[in-house]
Each structure stands twice: as C-alpha cells, then as structure tokens.
Amino acid sequence: MLDRWTRLLENYIHTNAEQMMREPSGVLRHPYTVPSSPDSPYYSSTLWDWDSWFTTVALGQVEADTEQPGRFRKYEEGVILNFLEHTDDDGVMPILLKPDGPMLHGDPSRAGGFSENMHKPVIAQQAANLTRRAGTASFIEPHLPALERFLSRYLESHIHPETGLAYWQSDFAVGVDNDPSVYYRPNKSSAAVYLNSLLYRELLAYGYLLEEFGRKSEANVWRGRAQDLADAANEHLWDERDGTFYSADLNLRPIDGDDWLHAGAPRHWSSIIHRIDNWSSFLPLWAGFASQEQAERMVERYRDTRTFSAQYGVRTLSRLEKQYDLRASNNPSNWLGPIWGISNYLVFRGLAKYGFVEDARELAEKTVRLFGQDLEATGSLHEYYHPDSGEPIMTKGFQNWNFLVLQMIAYLEGRPVVAEF
C-alpha cells in the first residue's frame, strides 16, 4: 500500500506543481507562486510569506525528481523579488501581496511604532535555498540592502531587551494562527518558540549569503546574532522540569523602585514560561539549537500517544490541553490539534537531524499514508486533517507545503533530499 501511495503522490505532485505558478499581475511585477490549485479561490492569486518559502523547498525536490533543474526558477526568484521590492526604507516587508497591493493590518510603519507584525523571517532562507540549488547568489546581490533592512527591523522592533527573545507584535497573521500562547494574548507579550526558531535560521541564512559574496567579517556578525538568539532561547524557553521548549510570556509589569509593595523583593525574572504543549515546541530540533541531551528528552514527549503522537502524524496541540479542538476554521486556521503537512514535515526534519532515524521514518510513512489515502479518495489534498481518522477537515485543492511529502519519500528511499536551508 505504501508503495502505491508513494507512486500516486509522486505522479500527482510532479504533474500538478505548475498549478501553483502565477504570472506577473498588478503590483506583483515578477512571476510568483501561490499555495493551491486554481480551484481553491481563497489562495488562488495571493503571494504569502512562509507558504511561498516552503513551496520553494518542495519545488526543489520536484526538479530533482524529474531531472529538470531550474524549471521553476523564475517563479521562485520572483517571489523573493516581489517581497523585497515592497520592503520600505525602514525594513517593513508585507506579510502577503495581492495584485491590487499588500494587505495591511493597522500601521506597521515607523510612524505607527512598528506595532504590527510583518513578513515572517524566512526570506533569507528562501534565497539561501535557491543559491545552494543553483550554485550562485547573483540574483539576490542587488537586493541585499533591502534584505538587511528587513532583518535589522526584526532585531530593532521584535526583540525583548530583558531576555533577548523575539516576540510577536500582536496575534495577527502569526502563521500558527490560533496558537494559545499567542492568540488573544496582549500585544508584544508572546516570545513564541516558532518565531525564535525561524529568526535563528534566518540570521544564519543571511550570514551564508554574505559569505557567498566574500563578506566574511559581516557574515560572522550576523551568525553571532543568531547565536545570541539561540542562547536566549535556551536560557528562557527551555523547561528543565518538563524537558521541552515552551513559548514565554513577557507581559510583566516593569520594576518600579518607588513601589512600596514590591520594593523589598522585586522580581528577578524577565519572563514566565507558557506551559502549553504545542507542536512548535519541537522546532528547536529543526532549527538546530537544541542540545543532544535536550533532544533525547523531547523525543520521549513526541512519542507519547496521549499528547502528540497520532495515527497520521503530530497533533498540532497536545490532546491533553484544554484548548484541544478539531473543528473546521479558516480565519483563523485551526492549529489546535489537527494534522498539518508542514508540522509533520518540520518535526520529521528535526528528528532526522538529531539521529532519531526510526522516528523520522515512521512519521514520514504516516504522512505518505495520510496524503495517499486522501488523494486516492478525493483526487486532491487538503489543508489539514483529523489526527486519528485521517479525514480531511478544510480546503480541498491545497498544495503548498503538502508537496514536501516528496522530501519524505526521498528520505525513505535513501535518495538525496532537497532540504530547506
């Protein structure tokens, strides 16, 4: 059965990958990619931030499997160029772009106090992925100043001074939409494991790009900033009691020396751990800043069928959490337990990176079975699924990071995996 689903998925993805390609339109002056087939109107014309990053990763495997290097190159480069051309002088990059312009929520500019979220820190990783595949970074060189403005904006307006952790400005468009450690939380209060893991890899990716142009001393400065962030995450997000990483709550009142009630023993802590078991707790394995000892403890939590381990992959929220809920929702998308292709993939990559080969293989096989059964039954893939039955919950025709199952197939078959940076 697994072999049949493998061949079915390969044929479907190799044939239908082009459905995600779009030609220049309106303010989108370069070709670009979207997350779904044309018959899924919610995603049919919009360029999204982290969605396009993982589309690029998946397309790399399509090109390798079909021996067609560069087949999608103009669309992949176009994604990056479209976003960089819409990055303002203060480094604010939109979360998404439509042909009629960027979608804005509030005022993310300097005048607005940079108080809104912007594009997730993945654009340098996207450029690094293309650079490694093509062997040249020439397309990005004219745009390095815009990329550096973007990363500098993150370090200036998204870093908590007391802890050194990155935080979300609000709960708008955070990717993992209704993560309880962010959703409905006060603004600037959530130092999410997800955001800190992405930013760590992003800073490393920018260092890699700088070194490609011979700028080694500058590259090392950015790598040093990545290490500072990793150190902060290990200090403030790792919970020795539970043996896992959690997001942190930064919503503490400032220390006031004139406050008689607290002056005798002011707080000596700068954050409080959110002990909410979310799939993103495993992202430090993907990012690579967890120690091997930490990974050994975390994998035991991953294997627990009471919490994360399900028939079809990784529950996006532990089944033991009060917020666990599998209902259909697309605004926000539901990450309170359903199986998503991207969470399965990133946890799989972390397991493989730290040497948990059997766990990685099992998760890859579960994902092949999930998508293979869906494709066989409905002729399509969906956005997310019931963790125990594998039944699709939302958005028929969703493609995007579901196509990363190709990387899992390559891993299972012992072939080269075209991985993200």
Disulfide bonds with the S-S distance in Angstrom:
none
